């Protein structure tokens, strides 16, 4: 979800060289997004750091369970479309069999990049052989949904909310399109077409959230759940995870995502052709302002 006009490389200013923290508590690895100044907006620097952390946790046999969390007020405000560290046109060492995107013309740039950093990375993390838990507080918006949805379990605070407002950009949902698998079809349509916030209690009602917690107890509640999982046989957990993921894919999850990915990039190209901006003229400030107005916050 990025416009196609490249910034000068000098314009990229990272506020931190460590956008992800890696901590181990007993048999549980905590992968913590650590850009609280920008509500854990995901630039490529963070995405590749997340991949490093997931790989580290998978490689450590002493780690039985992986937790994904966000530092600060919010779990994640989504993809980075407006911070000084927005690094759309920077090359990274790629993890999947996709070419570099920075030298690609027109719509090919975003199509190539997002195959790796959004759709591809999320699928890669979904297949991690160990149980994964998303610990969600505050906002879990757009690209933040993708990170929570790849996890096997979601524990959310009572003040958490979930939202995918990108139809406002002319886009049919974020790249890892799990909406109609996480929610009943009519609810998914409401979620996307209205772009409204869904509170944690309603998300729990639909089964998108496993358990509710509070900001004060979230870390302890997630650690306790992870320790119960860690006591189960490792191979049994992995096979169970594979079995349920396989059922989802038999129901069409993977092929649906492939189809919607192409719709997503048709929408980017259409917006760029009609408005000169692949985000339909929206940016981080306008999206945040519209979201707050819709929520009655200003």
TORKOL-4160 file (C-alpha; in steps of 0.2 Angstrom, whole numbers, padded with zeros to 4 digits, m for minus):
298
<pt num="1" X="0000" Y="0000" Z="0000"/>
<pt num="2" X="0013" Y="0013" Z="m0006"/>
<pt num="3" X="0013" Y="0026" Z="m0019"/>
<pt num="4" X="0025" Y="0023" Z="m0034"/>
<pt num="5" X="0035" Y="0040" Z="m0033"/>
<pt num="6" X="0052" Y="0035" Z="m0025"/>
<pt num="7" X="0059" Y="0046" Z="m0011"/>
<pt num="8" X="0077" Y="0050" Z="m0011"/>
<pt num="9" X="0087" Y="0037" Z="m0001"/>
<pt num="10" X="0093" Y="0052" Z="0010"/>
<pt num="11" X="0075" Y="0054" Z="0015"/>
<pt num="12" X="0075" Y="0037" Z="0024"/>
<pt num="13" X="0079" Y="0041" Z="0043"/>
<pt num="14" X="0077" Y="0026" Z="0055"/>
<pt num="15" X="0073" Y="0031" Z="0073"/>
<pt num="16" X="0081" Y="0014" Z="0079"/>
<pt num="17" X="0092" Y="0001" Z="0072"/>
<pt num="18" X="0083" Y="m0012" Z="0082"/>
<pt num="19" X="0064" Y="m0011" Z="0077"/>
<pt num="20" X="0061" Y="m0028" Z="0085"/>
<pt num="21" X="0067" Y="m0035" Z="0102"/>
<pt num="22" X="0069" Y="m0054" Z="0105"/>
<pt num="23" X="0067" Y="m0060" Z="0123"/>
<pt num="24" X="0066" Y="m0078" Z="0130"/>
<pt num="25" X="0056" Y="m0082" Z="0146"/>
<pt num="26" X="0058" Y="m0100" Z="0150"/>
<pt num="27" X="0053" Y="m0110" Z="0134"/>
<pt num="28" X="0044" Y="m0095" Z="0127"/>
<pt num="29" X="0052" Y="m0083" Z="0114"/>
<pt num="30" X="0044" Y="m0065" Z="0114"/>
<pt num="31" X="0046" Y="m0056" Z="0097"/>
<pt num="32" X="0042" Y="m0038" Z="0101"/>
<pt num="33" X="0039" Y="m0024" Z="0088"/>
<pt num="34" X="0048" Y="m0009" Z="0095"/>
<pt num="35" X="0043" Y="0007" Z="0086"/>
<pt num="36" X="0031" Y="0014" Z="0099"/>
<pt num="37" X="0035" Y="0032" Z="0093"/>
<pt num="38" X="0026" Y="0027" Z="0076"/>
<pt num="39" X="0013" Y="0014" Z="0084"/>
<pt num="40" X="0024" Y="0000" Z="0077"/>
<pt num="41" X="0021" Y="0004" Z="0059"/>
<pt num="42" X="0029" Y="m0009" Z="0048"/>
<pt num="43" X="0043" Y="m0003" Z="0037"/>
<pt num="44" X="0054" Y="m0016" Z="0028"/>
<pt num="45" X="0067" Y="m0014" Z="0041"/>
<pt num="46" X="0055" Y="m0020" Z="0054"/>
<pt num="47" X="0048" Y="m0034" Z="0042"/>
<pt num="48" X="0065" Y="m0042" Z="0039"/>
<pt num="49" X="0069" Y="m0040" Z="0058"/>
<pt num="50" X="0053" Y="m0050" Z="0062"/>
<pt num="51" X="0059" Y="m0063" Z="0050"/>
<pt num="52" X="0076" Y="m0064" Z="0058"/>
<pt num="53" X="0067" Y="m0066" Z="0075"/>
<pt num="54" X="0055" Y="m0079" Z="0069"/>
<pt num="55" X="0070" Y="m0089" Z="0061"/>
<pt num="56" X="0079" Y="m0087" Z="0078"/>
<pt num="57" X="0065" Y="m0094" Z="0088"/>
<pt num="58" X="0062" Y="m0109" Z="0076"/>
<pt num="59" X="0080" Y="m0113" Z="0076"/>
<pt num="60" X="0081" Y="m0114" Z="0095"/>
<pt num="61" X="0075" Y="m0131" Z="0101"/>
<pt num="62" X="0074" Y="m0124" Z="0119"/>
<pt num="63" X="0060" Y="m0112" Z="0113"/>
<pt num="64" X="0043" Y="m0121" Z="0112"/>
<pt num="65" X="0031" Y="m0107" Z="0109"/>
<pt num="66" X="0033" Y="m0090" Z="0100"/>
<pt num="67" X="0024" Y="m0074" Z="0105"/>
<pt num="68" X="0022" Y="m0059" Z="0094"/>
<pt num="69" X="0019" Y="m0042" Z="0103"/>
<pt num="70" X="0020" Y="m0024" Z="0101"/>
<pt num="71" X="0028" Y="m0011" Z="0113"/>
<pt num="72" X="0019" Y="0004" Z="0118"/>
<pt num="73" X="0001" Y="0010" Z="0117"/>
<pt num="74" X="m0004" Y="0000" Z="0101"/>
<pt num="75" X="0000" Y="m0018" Z="0094"/>
<pt num="76" X="0002" Y="m0011" Z="0076"/>
<pt num="77" X="m0005" Y="0004" Z="0066"/>
<pt num="78" X="m0001" Y="m0006" Z="0050"/>
<pt num="79" X="0011" Y="m0003" Z="0036"/>
<pt num="80" X="0022" Y="0012" Z="0036"/>
<pt num="81" X="0015" Y="0025" Z="0024"/>
<pt num="82" X="0022" Y="0040" Z="0032"/>
<pt num="83" X="0036" Y="0040" Z="0044"/>
<pt num="84" X="0054" Y="0046" Z="0041"/>
<pt num="85" X="0059" Y="0027" Z="0041"/>
<pt num="86" X="0048" Y="0023" Z="0027"/>
<pt num="87" X="0059" Y="0012" Z="0016"/>
<pt num="88" X="0049" Y="0007" Z="0001"/>
<pt num="89" X="0063" Y="0010" Z="m0012"/>
<pt num="90" X="0077" Y="0002" Z="m0002"/>
<pt num="91" X="0084" Y="m0016" Z="m0006"/>
<pt num="92" X="0085" Y="m0029" Z="0007"/>
<pt num="93" X="0092" Y="m0047" Z="0007"/>
<pt num="94" X="0077" Y="m0056" Z="0000"/>
<pt num="95" X="0071" Y="m0072" Z="0009"/>
<pt num="96" X="0059" Y="m0079" Z="m0004"/>
<pt num="97" X="0062" Y="m0082" Z="m0023"/>
<pt num="98" X="0057" Y="m0065" Z="m0029"/>
<pt num="99" X="0068" Y="m0053" Z="m0038"/>
<pt num="100" X="0072" Y="m0036" Z="m0031"/>
<pt num="101" X="0059" Y="m0023" Z="m0033"/>
<pt num="102" X="0068" Y="m0006" Z="m0033"/>
<pt num="103" X="0072" Y="m0007" Z="m0052"/>
<pt num="104" X="0055" Y="m0012" Z="m0058"/>
<pt num="105" X="0044" Y="0000" Z="m0068"/>
<pt num="106" X="0026" Y="0005" Z="m0064"/>
<pt num="107" X="0015" Y="m0007" Z="m0055"/>
<pt num="108" X="0028" Y="m0020" Z="m0056"/>
<pt num="109" X="0038" Y="m0012" Z="m0041"/>
<pt num="110" X="0024" Y="m0014" Z="m0029"/>
<pt num="111" X="0018" Y="m0031" Z="m0035"/>
<pt num="112" X="0036" Y="m0038" Z="m0033"/>
<pt num="113" X="0039" Y="m0030" Z="m0017"/>
<pt num="114" X="0023" Y="m0035" Z="m0008"/>
<pt num="115" X="0024" Y="m0053" Z="m0014"/>
<pt num="116" X="0039" Y="m0054" Z="m0003"/>
<pt num="117" X="0037" Y="m0042" Z="0012"/>
<pt num="118" X="0018" Y="m0044" Z="0014"/>
<pt num="119" X="0010" Y="m0059" Z="0007"/>
<pt num="120" X="0026" Y="m0070" Z="0006"/>
<pt num="121" X="0032" Y="m0066" Z="0024"/>
<pt num="122" X="0015" Y="m0069" Z="0032"/>
<pt num="123" X="0013" Y="m0086" Z="0024"/>
<pt num="124" X="0031" Y="m0090" Z="0029"/>
<pt num="125" X="0027" Y="m0085" Z="0047"/>
<pt num="126" X="0010" Y="m0094" Z="0047"/>
<pt num="127" X="0020" Y="m0111" Z="0043"/>
<pt num="128" X="0032" Y="m0109" Z="0058"/>
<pt num="129" X="0032" Y="m0127" Z="0066"/>
<pt num="130" X="0029" Y="m0120" Z="0084"/>
<pt num="131" X="0013" Y="m0113" Z="0091"/>
<pt num="132" X="0012" Y="m0094" Z="0089"/>
<pt num="133" X="0002" Y="m0081" Z="0100"/>
<pt num="134" X="m0002" Y="m0063" Z="0096"/>
<pt num="135" X="m0003" Y="m0052" Z="0111"/>
<pt num="136" X="m0013" Y="m0037" Z="0105"/>
<pt num="137" X="m0017" Y="m0021" Z="0114"/>
<pt num="138" X="m0024" Y="m0005" Z="0107"/>
<pt num="139" X="m0024" Y="m0004" Z="0088"/>
<pt num="140" X="m0022" Y="m0018" Z="0076"/>
<pt num="141" X="m0025" Y="m0010" Z="0060"/>
<pt num="142" X="m0023" Y="m0015" Z="0042"/>
<pt num="143" X="m0006" Y="m0022" Z="0041"/>
<pt num="144" X="m0007" Y="m0026" Z="0059"/>
<pt num="145" X="m0021" Y="m0038" Z="0056"/>
<pt num="146" X="m0009" Y="m0048" Z="0045"/>
<pt num="147" X="0003" Y="m0050" Z="0059"/>
<pt num="148" X="m0010" Y="m0056" Z="0071"/>
<pt num="149" X="m0019" Y="m0067" Z="0059"/>
<pt num="150" X="m0004" Y="m0077" Z="0055"/>
<pt num="151" X="m0003" Y="m0082" Z="0073"/>
<pt num="152" X="m0012" Y="m0098" Z="0079"/>
<pt num="153" X="m0019" Y="m0089" Z="0094"/>
<pt num="154" X="m0024" Y="m0071" Z="0098"/>
<pt num="155" X="m0026" Y="m0064" Z="0115"/>
<pt num="156" X="m0032" Y="m0046" Z="0116"/>
<pt num="157" X="m0034" Y="m0033" Z="0129"/>
<pt num="158" X="m0052" Y="m0027" Z="0132"/>
<pt num="159" X="m0047" Y="m0010" Z="0124"/>
<pt num="160" X="m0040" Y="m0018" Z="0109"/>
<pt num="161" X="m0048" Y="m0015" Z="0092"/>
<pt num="162" X="m0047" Y="m0022" Z="0074"/>
<pt num="163" X="m0049" Y="m0012" Z="0058"/>
<pt num="164" X="m0045" Y="m0013" Z="0040"/>
<pt num="165" X="m0050" Y="0004" Z="0032"/>
<pt num="166" X="m0041" Y="0003" Z="0016"/>
<pt num="167" X="m0056" Y="0002" Z="0005"/>
<pt num="168" X="m0055" Y="0021" Z="0008"/>
<pt num="169" X="m0040" Y="0020" Z="m0003"/>
<pt num="170" X="m0049" Y="0010" Z="m0016"/>
<pt num="171" X="m0041" Y="m0006" Z="m0011"/>
<pt num="172" X="m0051" Y="m0022" Z="m0006"/>
<pt num="173" X="m0042" Y="m0026" Z="0010"/>
<pt num="174" X="m0024" Y="m0029" Z="0015"/>
<pt num="175" X="m0013" Y="m0041" Z="0005"/>
<pt num="176" X="m0014" Y="m0056" Z="0017"/>
<pt num="177" X="m0033" Y="m0058" Z="0014"/>
<pt num="178" X="m0039" Y="m0068" Z="0028"/>
<pt num="179" X="m0055" Y="m0058" Z="0032"/>
<pt num="180" X="m0068" Y="m0070" Z="0025"/>
<pt num="181" X="m0059" Y="m0084" Z="0035"/>
<pt num="182" X="m0057" Y="m0075" Z="0051"/>
<pt num="183" X="m0075" Y="m0068" Z="0050"/>
<pt num="184" X="m0092" Y="m0074" Z="0043"/>
<pt num="185" X="m0094" Y="m0067" Z="0025"/>
<pt num="186" X="m0107" Y="m0054" Z="0029"/>
<pt num="187" X="m0097" Y="m0048" Z="0044"/>
<pt num="188" X="m0081" Y="m0047" Z="0033"/>
<pt num="189" X="m0091" Y="m0037" Z="0021"/>
<pt num="190" X="m0096" Y="m0025" Z="0035"/>
<pt num="191" X="m0078" Y="m0024" Z="0042"/>
<pt num="192" X="m0071" Y="m0020" Z="0025"/>
<pt num="193" X="m0084" Y="m0009" Z="0016"/>
<pt num="194" X="m0088" Y="0002" Z="0031"/>
<pt num="195" X="m0070" Y="0001" Z="0038"/>
<pt num="196" X="m0076" Y="0003" Z="0056"/>
<pt num="197" X="m0067" Y="m0003" Z="0071"/>
<pt num="198" X="m0071" Y="m0020" Z="0078"/>
<pt num="199" X="m0069" Y="m0020" Z="0097"/>
<pt num="200" X="m0060" Y="m0035" Z="0105"/>
<pt num="201" X="m0077" Y="m0042" Z="0113"/>
<pt num="202" X="m0085" Y="m0043" Z="0096"/>
<pt num="203" X="m0070" Y="m0050" Z="0088"/>
<pt num="204" X="m0070" Y="m0063" Z="0102"/>
<pt num="205" X="m0088" Y="m0067" Z="0099"/>
<pt num="206" X="m0084" Y="m0071" Z="0081"/>
<pt num="207" X="m0069" Y="m0082" Z="0086"/>
<pt num="208" X="m0056" Y="m0071" Z="0079"/>
<pt num="209" X="m0049" Y="m0068" Z="0096"/>
<pt num="210" X="m0046" Y="m0083" Z="0108"/>
<pt num="211" X="m0046" Y="m0074" Z="0124"/>
<pt num="212" X="m0048" Y="m0057" Z="0132"/>
<pt num="213" X="m0036" Y="m0049" Z="0144"/>
<pt num="214" X="m0032" Y="m0032" Z="0151"/>
<pt num="215" X="m0017" Y="m0021" Z="0148"/>
<pt num="216" X="m0011" Y="m0025" Z="0166"/>
<pt num="217" X="m0012" Y="m0044" Z="0164"/>
<pt num="218" X="m0009" Y="m0046" Z="0145"/>
<pt num="219" X="0009" Y="m0052" Z="0147"/>
<pt num="220" X="0006" Y="m0063" Z="0161"/>
<pt num="221" X="m0009" Y="m0071" Z="0153"/>
<pt num="222" X="0000" Y="m0074" Z="0137"/>
<pt num="223" X="0015" Y="m0081" Z="0146"/>
<pt num="224" X="0004" Y="m0093" Z="0156"/>
<pt num="225" X="m0005" Y="m0099" Z="0140"/>
<pt num="226" X="0012" Y="m0101" Z="0131"/>
<pt num="227" X="0018" Y="m0112" Z="0146"/>
<pt num="228" X="0003" Y="m0123" Z="0145"/>
<pt num="229" X="0007" Y="m0126" Z="0126"/>
<pt num="230" X="0025" Y="m0128" Z="0130"/>
<pt num="231" X="0021" Y="m0143" Z="0141"/>
<pt num="232" X="0013" Y="m0152" Z="0126"/>
<pt num="233" X="0023" Y="m0164" Z="0115"/>
<pt num="234" X="0033" Y="m0154" Z="0101"/>
<pt num="235" X="0029" Y="m0165" Z="0087"/>
<pt num="236" X="0010" Y="m0166" Z="0092"/>
<pt num="237" X="0009" Y="m0147" Z="0092"/>
<pt num="238" X="0017" Y="m0146" Z="0075"/>
<pt num="239" X="0006" Y="m0159" Z="0067"/>
<pt num="240" X="m0010" Y="m0152" Z="0074"/>
<pt num="241" X="m0005" Y="m0135" Z="0067"/>
<pt num="242" X="m0002" Y="m0142" Z="0050"/>
<pt num="243" X="m0018" Y="m0152" Z="0050"/>
<pt num="244" X="m0029" Y="m0137" Z="0054"/>
<pt num="245" X="m0019" Y="m0125" Z="0042"/>
<pt num="246" X="m0022" Y="m0139" Z="0029"/>
<pt num="247" X="m0041" Y="m0139" Z="0032"/>
<pt num="248" X="m0041" Y="m0120" Z="0030"/>
<pt num="249" X="m0031" Y="m0122" Z="0013"/>
<pt num="250" X="m0043" Y="m0135" Z="0007"/>
<pt num="251" X="m0057" Y="m0123" Z="0010"/>
<pt num="252" X="m0048" Y="m0111" Z="m0002"/>
<pt num="253" X="m0038" Y="m0099" Z="0010"/>
<pt num="254" X="m0022" Y="m0099" Z="m0001"/>
<pt num="255" X="m0031" Y="m0098" Z="m0018"/>
<pt num="256" X="m0042" Y="m0085" Z="m0012"/>
<pt num="257" X="m0027" Y="m0075" Z="m0006"/>
<pt num="258" X="m0019" Y="m0077" Z="m0023"/>
<pt num="259" X="m0034" Y="m0070" Z="m0032"/>
<pt num="260" X="m0037" Y="m0056" Z="m0020"/>
<pt num="261" X="m0018" Y="m0051" Z="m0021"/>
<pt num="262" X="m0021" Y="m0048" Z="m0040"/>
<pt num="263" X="m0037" Y="m0038" Z="m0036"/>
<pt num="264" X="m0026" Y="m0028" Z="m0023"/>
<pt num="265" X="m0013" Y="m0023" Z="m0036"/>
<pt num="266" X="m0026" Y="m0019" Z="m0050"/>
<pt num="267" X="m0033" Y="m0007" Z="m0037"/>
<pt num="268" X="m0016" Y="0001" Z="m0034"/>
<pt num="269" X="m0013" Y="0002" Z="m0053"/>
<pt num="270" X="m0030" Y="0010" Z="m0056"/>
<pt num="271" X="m0028" Y="0023" Z="m0042"/>
<pt num="272" X="m0011" Y="0027" Z="m0049"/>
<pt num="273" X="m0018" Y="0029" Z="m0067"/>
<pt num="274" X="m0033" Y="0040" Z="m0061"/>
<pt num="275" X="m0025" Y="0050" Z="m0047"/>
<pt num="276" X="m0006" Y="0049" Z="m0049"/>
<pt num="277" X="m0005" Y="0040" Z="m0032"/>
<pt num="278" X="m0007" Y="0021" Z="m0029"/>
<pt num="279" X="m0015" Y="0025" Z="m0012"/>
<pt num="280" X="m0030" Y="0034" Z="m0020"/>
<pt num="281" X="m0023" Y="0051" Z="m0013"/>
<pt num="282" X="m0022" Y="0045" Z="0005"/>
<pt num="283" X="m0007" Y="0046" Z="0016"/>
<pt num="284" X="m0004" Y="0042" Z="0034"/>
<pt num="285" X="m0011" Y="0058" Z="0041"/>
<pt num="286" X="m0027" Y="0058" Z="0031"/>
<pt num="287" X="m0030" Y="0040" Z="0035"/>
<pt num="288" X="m0027" Y="0043" Z="0054"/>
<pt num="289" X="m0038" Y="0058" Z="0054"/>
<pt num="290" X="m0052" Y="0049" Z="0045"/>
<pt num="291" X="m0051" Y="0034" Z="0057"/>
<pt num="292" X="m0052" Y="0045" Z="0072"/>
<pt num="293" X="m0066" Y="0055" Z="0065"/>
<pt num="294" X="m0075" Y="0039" Z="0061"/>
<pt num="295" X="m0072" Y="0033" Z="0079"/>
<pt num="296" X="m0079" Y="0049" Z="0086"/>
<pt num="297" X="m0062" Y="0055" Z="0093"/>
<pt num="298" X="m0061" Y="0071" Z="0084"/>
